Amino acid sequence: MTTETGTTESIATGAGTVRLTSLSHGAGCACKLPLAALEELMASVAPGLGGAHGDLLIGAAEGDDAAVVRLDRQRALVLTTDFFTPIVDDPGDWGRIAAANALSDVYAMGGRPLVALNLTAWPAATLPLELLAQVLRGGAEVAAEAGCLVVGGHSIDDPEPKYGLAVVGLADPDRLLTVDRARPGDRLVLTKPLGTGVVATAIKRGSPDQAVVAATIAAMATLNPYLNFRTGTREVMDFYASVFGGDLTSSTFAEAGGMGVDESEQGNIMHSQLVTTSGMTLMAADVPSSMEVSPNGTISLSGDDEAELRGYWDGLSAGGTPVVPLEKAPWGDTFGMLVDRFGVTWMVNIVGNAG
């Protein structure tokens, strides 16, 4: 069971009461080995962990968010792993944050996640496995939002708990997003607020502002879908704003300095972002004619607010095509799937609803 202690959550165990973050020697990425030490290490094991060659498009030497292996002219596998010690005290939130972190490495390369494995280290003698189940459920929830299957994993007994995912995704080999593509003058789009590390340190020290913690957890556990269209992003995002509400901002290629696109496309949308009233972030862009348009993945909406989710379903259904009716599912929730008028697939899951 859990008990509230001020603004931090403590776990009641057989050995007393403990906060998950107190079991970590650092906070999140602060537990990583120093970059200089890793570079020296990698140099000592080369060429076994070398750089790109042949169908290996991104290797260890490139230092990117994930490795990429070409399957054929249209497809490449994206492979990554990410795990860390507790950075929050709620086990479900920790699972959600860790999963979002791992899945985001695939998105950062321009891919979409397909399948994942859990990576878990757990002090079984001192922490109940019930808590680990909460961690795994949190991770599975976020993976489901991404349309990514979690198909098992690996666990070890360890005094310091750790959790994350190994993820395999799919990408277009010609549209990879790599760190070496950044150029002076490029516009930097922040999809997450800065300062989460500071909040994580405050949580570990046991003196956080609860409102700040809640906002930080929501941001860290949120996946940010990015939609691609040849044209019409402005109409698409206006439609989504009418369905979800919130704050919509857009900028054209011309407003971003041209970005090297054809003159006829300067008025197209380079980046559009909708932060909905429920806290979800949707992003989209018009793709220049010199580039291929990647297929848009599936966006999942899940929660226990029946009125809100049914409202979203009704709004998205306008001009769209139902795939699975919104009705009672075998697992006990109310579930439906549709393709909206712009060809984007949505899944809606109302948790524990009688239908």
LUMBATI-285997 format. One line per field, with one value per residue (C-alpha): x negated, y negated, z; residue in one letter; residue number from 0. Coordinates in Angstrom, 3 decimals. Layout:
<atoms>
x	X,...;
y	Y,...;
z	Z,...;
aa	A,...;
i	NUM,...;
</atoms>
This chain:
<atoms>
x	0.000,-1.033,-0.818,-1.041,-3.906,-3.670,-4.144,-5.929,-4.575,-6.046,-5.819,-4.932,-7.114,-7.964,-11.118,-9.274,-8.286,-10.451,-10.240,-11.250,-13.533,-15.461,-16.593,-18.321,-21.862,-21.039,-18.107,-17.367,-20.067,-22.347,-22.978,-24.560,-28.281,-30.110,-30.276,-34.072,-34.345,-31.945,-33.875,-37.076,-35.312,-33.848,-37.238,-38.745,-36.218,-36.176,-35.854,-33.235,-31.108,-32.062,-30.196,-27.864,-28.765,-26.738,-23.173,-24.080,-22.977,-23.520,-25.972,-27.640,-30.206,-27.484,-26.332,-22.683,-19.472,-19.220,-20.882,-19.380,-19.664,-18.331,-16.001,-15.311,-14.879,-11.717,-12.259,-14.814,-14.755,-15.346,-16.739,-17.197,-17.045,-16.569,-16.121,-16.811,-16.340,-13.214,-12.883,-9.407,-7.884,-4.693,-5.503,-2.946,-4.205,-7.791,-6.785,-4.993,-7.913,-10.515,-8.474,-7.897,-11.633,-12.518,-9.829,-10.852,-14.273,-12.527,-10.485,-13.668,-15.097,-11.987,-10.566,-7.545,-7.754,-6.605,-7.547,-9.269,-10.702,-10.663,-14.034,-13.672,-15.933,-14.078,-14.935,-12.493,-13.426,-12.549,-9.936,-6.657,-6.258,-2.870,-4.750,-6.704,-3.389,-2.336,-5.568,-5.015,-1.374,-2.422,-4.927,-2.409,0.158,-2.214,-3.385,0.253,0.722,-2.118,-0.626,-3.684,-3.403,-5.186,-5.949,-7.895,-11.317,-14.062,-14.400,-17.132,-17.229,-19.018,-19.143,-18.572,-15.350,-15.573,-13.057,-12.904,-12.314,-14.262,-12.350,-12.326,-10.794,-10.431,-11.574,-12.137,-15.909,-15.776,-13.974,-15.993,-16.382,-20.005,-22.026,-24.395,-21.537,-21.192,-22.437,-23.010,-19.772,-17.511,-14.481,-14.529,-11.112,-10.796,-8.264,-8.929,-9.498,-12.991,-13.815,-12.472,-15.839,-15.598,-12.136,-13.355,-16.127,-13.578,-11.449,-14.446,-15.235,-11.629,-10.717,-8.894,-6.004,-3.146,-1.635,-5.010,-5.540,-2.145,-2.832,-6.312,-5.098,-2.364,-4.926,-7.487,-4.918,-3.323,-4.023,-3.940,-2.421,-3.815,-1.611,-2.757,-0.675,-1.568,0.592,3.572,1.994,3.667,7.128,6.223,5.047,7.999,10.251,8.391,8.538,12.314,12.484,10.010,9.835,6.600,3.862,2.915,-0.210,-1.508,-4.355,-5.037,-8.251,-8.521,-8.281,-11.051,-13.427,-12.470,-14.072,-15.203,-11.764,-10.321,-8.881,-5.427,-5.463,-6.650,-3.125,-2.771,-2.964,-6.495,-5.339,-2.001,-1.403,1.810,1.674,5.157,7.202,6.567,2.781,2.154,-0.225,0.377,-2.125,-1.953,-3.612,-3.256,-5.976,-7.876,-7.429,-11.120,-10.454,-8.288,-5.280,-5.627,-2.505,-0.892,-0.696,2.216,3.054,4.561,6.815,7.332,8.773,11.745,13.618,16.447,18.052,14.765,13.669,17.082,17.028,13.667,15.005,18.051,15.927,13.338,16.063,17.424,16.620,14.574,14.912,15.534,13.310,14.344,17.532,17.101,18.545,17.744,14.497,13.576,11.074,13.797,13.189,15.146,13.063,13.398,11.259,11.851,10.098,10.835,11.561,7.827,6.810,5.444,6.326,7.544,8.159,10.384,10.361,12.632,11.176,13.544,16.620,19.694,20.402;
y	0.000,-3.643,-6.490,-10.235,-12.004,-15.730,-16.149,-12.840,-9.308,-6.637,-2.877,-0.758,2.371,5.093,3.158,-0.118,-3.069,-4.112,-6.436,-4.944,-7.884,-7.276,-3.939,-5.645,-6.992,-9.692,-11.195,-9.836,-10.712,-11.821,-8.094,-7.749,-7.185,-10.406,-11.012,-11.277,-7.886,-6.331,-7.742,-6.255,-2.955,-2.792,-3.575,-0.627,1.907,0.809,2.018,4.339,1.296,-0.949,-3.333,-3.114,-0.788,1.083,1.508,0.243,-3.362,-4.548,-2.775,-3.333,-5.782,-8.180,-8.717,-9.156,-8.286,-4.815,-2.380,-1.998,0.999,0.864,3.693,2.493,-0.768,-1.760,-0.321,-0.439,0.965,-1.466,0.132,-1.534,-0.956,-3.285,-2.586,-4.408,-4.421,-5.990,-9.721,-9.954,-8.108,-6.820,-3.469,-3.858,-7.333,-6.058,-3.326,-5.800,-8.233,-5.540,-4.080,-7.497,-8.147,-4.918,-5.276,-8.879,-7.705,-6.036,-9.155,-11.236,-9.207,-9.765,-6.300,-4.752,-2.117,1.408,3.744,3.448,5.562,4.641,4.258,4.534,4.643,5.077,5.612,8.480,8.985,5.415,4.140,5.973,7.319,5.608,2.321,3.703,4.645,0.999,-0.081,2.394,1.351,-2.272,-1.420,0.724,-2.091,-4.508,-1.843,-1.178,-4.880,-4.579,-1.464,0.455,4.038,4.978,8.681,9.685,8.706,9.528,9.048,9.363,9.021,5.776,3.627,0.517,0.630,-0.148,-0.068,-0.819,0.634,2.035,0.819,1.770,-0.661,-1.222,-4.206,-5.362,-5.139,-8.371,-10.344,-9.615,-12.438,-12.409,-14.721,-15.635,-17.106,-20.157,-23.370,-26.938,-28.875,-25.836,-26.459,-24.489,-23.142,-22.223,-19.428,-19.234,-22.023,-22.551,-21.967,-18.462,-17.415,-20.146,-18.922,-15.312,-16.393,-18.216,-15.055,-13.000,-15.496,-15.288,-18.977,-19.514,-21.801,-19.382,-21.415,-21.615,-17.880,-17.064,-19.240,-17.768,-14.171,-14.890,-16.372,-13.594,-10.827,-12.390,-11.195,-13.928,-12.679,-14.407,-14.252,-14.757,-15.971,-17.079,-20.166,-21.168,-21.092,-24.389,-22.913,-19.707,-21.488,-23.893,-20.817,-19.202,-22.472,-22.468,-18.891,-19.111,-22.833,-24.345,-26.616,-26.338,-27.949,-27.631,-29.033,-28.879,-28.071,-31.743,-32.772,-30.288,-31.819,-29.787,-26.501,-25.919,-24.909,-25.950,-29.461,-28.055,-26.277,-29.130,-29.676,-26.049,-25.113,-24.324,-23.527,-23.574,-22.672,-22.198,-21.926,-20.673,-21.590,-18.069,-18.495,-16.428,-17.886,-17.340,-18.529,-18.545,-19.956,-20.231,-18.134,-19.870,-18.310,-17.361,-14.900,-11.819,-11.962,-9.353,-7.401,-8.801,-6.340,-5.628,-8.040,-6.553,-8.398,-6.610,-7.560,-7.227,-10.432,-8.964,-12.275,-13.773,-10.742,-10.223,-13.906,-13.404,-10.320,-12.207,-15.150,-13.037,-10.921,-13.897,-13.051,-10.058,-6.283,-4.009,-0.920,0.551,-0.781,-2.466,0.283,2.716,4.611,8.121,6.663,4.677,1.173,-0.645,-0.757,-2.075,-2.895,-5.280,-6.970,-10.705,-12.820,-13.453,-9.792,-9.721,-6.652,-7.157,-4.631,-5.608,-3.551,-4.418,-2.610,-0.424,-1.700,0.476,-0.647;
z	0.000,-0.247,2.218,1.674,3.447,2.820,-0.933,-1.481,-1.657,0.601,0.281,3.308,3.302,5.770,6.636,7.277,5.098,2.167,-0.827,-4.179,-4.982,-1.761,-3.220,-6.142,-5.830,-8.385,-10.270,-13.748,-16.268,-13.428,-12.907,-16.342,-16.751,-17.734,-21.500,-21.480,-19.777,-22.296,-25.257,-23.872,-23.270,-26.767,-28.319,-26.441,-27.773,-31.436,-34.153,-32.673,-31.785,-34.680,-36.926,-39.882,-42.742,-45.343,-44.146,-40.656,-41.176,-37.583,-35.303,-31.959,-33.338,-34.500,-30.899,-31.877,-30.025,-31.574,-33.962,-37.432,-39.767,-43.334,-44.350,-47.902,-49.821,-47.934,-44.449,-41.682,-38.157,-35.297,-32.129,-28.760,-25.023,-22.099,-18.389,-15.155,-11.398,-9.798,-10.437,-8.842,-5.909,-7.536,-9.211,-11.990,-12.879,-12.892,-15.355,-17.601,-17.612,-18.296,-21.157,-22.732,-22.519,-24.313,-26.990,-27.651,-28.842,-31.787,-32.530,-32.331,-35.224,-37.352,-36.697,-35.034,-32.264,-33.074,-30.226,-26.838,-24.019,-20.324,-18.577,-14.806,-11.755,-8.472,-4.778,-4.306,-0.645,0.375,-2.120,-2.869,-6.386,-6.366,-6.766,-9.703,-11.278,-10.996,-12.696,-15.546,-15.946,-16.218,-18.923,-20.793,-20.767,-22.491,-24.950,-25.843,-26.565,-29.071,-30.651,-29.467,-28.230,-24.982,-25.395,-22.283,-21.026,-18.571,-14.805,-12.196,-8.415,-7.560,-4.383,-6.533,-8.603,-12.309,-15.142,-18.848,-22.291,-25.213,-28.278,-31.945,-34.415,-38.144,-40.213,-43.776,-44.461,-46.485,-43.782,-40.675,-38.181,-37.015,-34.805,-37.643,-39.707,-37.466,-39.081,-37.837,-38.187,-37.771,-35.572,-32.313,-31.301,-27.627,-27.148,-23.399,-20.846,-19.491,-15.831,-15.175,-13.735,-11.129,-10.115,-9.946,-7.573,-5.401,-5.252,-4.192,-1.427,-0.244,-0.547,-3.859,-4.731,-5.393,-8.254,-9.993,-9.493,-11.035,-14.078,-14.483,-14.293,-16.844,-19.247,-18.823,-19.336,-22.414,-25.947,-28.560,-31.850,-34.952,-38.031,-41.620,-44.567,-48.072,-47.598,-45.471,-42.014,-41.140,-41.793,-39.938,-36.817,-36.817,-36.837,-33.932,-31.991,-32.448,-31.089,-28.190,-27.413,-26.195,-27.512,-31.204,-32.691,-36.253,-38.326,-42.060,-43.883,-44.814,-41.159,-40.353,-42.878,-45.916,-44.847,-48.451,-49.734,-53.088,-53.345,-54.059,-50.690,-48.495,-47.162,-46.065,-42.399,-41.203,-37.667,-35.881,-32.255,-30.302,-26.520,-25.692,-22.643,-21.286,-21.598,-24.746,-27.332,-31.053,-33.652,-37.445,-40.548,-44.312,-45.960,-48.806,-52.261,-52.250,-49.400,-48.988,-46.669,-43.914,-42.914,-39.782,-36.909,-34.593,-31.766,-28.609,-26.155,-22.839,-19.466,-17.126,-17.993,-20.072,-21.041,-22.211,-24.232,-25.831,-26.785,-28.491,-30.271,-31.557,-32.705,-34.492,-36.108,-38.089,-41.698,-40.578,-40.856,-37.836,-37.795,-34.426,-32.781,-29.395,-27.196,-24.382,-25.051,-23.812,-21.307,-19.557,-20.939,-23.623,-26.810,-30.342,-33.371,-36.261,-39.148,-39.178,-42.263,-42.732,-42.685,-39.123,-37.039,-33.463,-30.691,-27.755,-24.546,-21.609,-18.606,-16.589,-18.382,-18.586,-22.155;
aa	M,T,T,E,T,G,T,T,E,S,I,A,T,G,A,G,T,V,R,L,T,S,L,S,H,G,A,G,C,A,C,K,L,P,L,A,A,L,E,E,L,M,A,S,V,A,P,G,L,G,G,A,H,G,D,L,L,I,G,A,A,E,G,D,D,A,A,V,V,R,L,D,R,Q,R,A,L,V,L,T,T,D,F,F,T,P,I,V,D,D,P,G,D,W,G,R,I,A,A,A,N,A,L,S,D,V,Y,A,M,G,G,R,P,L,V,A,L,N,L,T,A,W,P,A,A,T,L,P,L,E,L,L,A,Q,V,L,R,G,G,A,E,V,A,A,E,A,G,C,L,V,V,G,G,H,S,I,D,D,P,E,P,K,Y,G,L,A,V,V,G,L,A,D,P,D,R,L,L,T,V,D,R,A,R,P,G,D,R,L,V,L,T,K,P,L,G,T,G,V,V,A,T,A,I,K,R,G,S,P,D,Q,A,V,V,A,A,T,I,A,A,M,A,T,L,N,P,Y,L,N,F,R,T,G,T,R,E,V,M,D,F,Y,A,S,V,F,G,G,D,L,T,S,S,T,F,A,E,A,G,G,M,G,V,D,E,S,E,Q,G,N,I,M,H,S,Q,L,V,T,T,S,G,M,T,L,M,A,A,D,V,P,S,S,M,E,V,S,P,N,G,T,I,S,L,S,G,D,D,E,A,E,L,R,G,Y,W,D,G,L,S,A,G,G,T,P,V,V,P,L,E,K,A,P,W,G,D,T,F,G,M,L,V,D,R,F,G,V,T,W,M,V,N,I,V,G,N,A,G;
i	0,1,2,3,4,5,6,7,8,9,10,11,12,13,14,15,16,17,18,19,20,21,22,23,24,25,26,27,28,29,30,31,32,33,34,35,36,37,38,39,40,41,42,43,44,45,46,47,48,49,50,51,52,53,54,55,56,57,58,59,60,61,62,63,64,65,66,67,68,69,70,71,72,73,74,75,76,77,78,79,80,81,82,83,84,85,86,87,88,89,90,91,92,93,94,95,96,97,98,99,100,101,102,103,104,105,106,107,108,109,110,111,112,113,114,115,116,117,118,119,120,121,122,123,124,125,126,127,128,129,130,131,132,133,134,135,136,137,138,139,140,141,142,143,144,145,146,147,148,149,150,151,152,153,154,155,156,157,158,159,160,161,162,163,164,165,166,167,168,169,170,171,172,173,174,175,176,177,178,179,180,181,182,183,184,185,186,187,188,189,190,191,192,193,194,195,196,197,198,199,200,201,202,203,204,205,206,207,208,209,210,211,212,213,214,215,216,217,218,219,220,221,222,223,224,225,226,227,228,229,230,231,232,233,234,235,236,237,238,239,240,241,242,243,244,245,246,247,248,249,250,251,252,253,254,255,256,257,258,259,260,261,262,263,264,265,266,267,268,269,270,271,272,273,274,275,276,277,278,279,280,281,282,283,284,285,286,287,288,289,290,291,292,293,294,295,296,297,298,299,300,301,302,303,304,305,306,307,308,309,310,311,312,313,314,315,316,317,318,319,320,321,322,323,324,325,326,327,328,329,330,331,332,333,334,335,336,337,338,339,340,341,342,343,344,345,346,347,348,349,350,351,352,353,354;
</atoms>
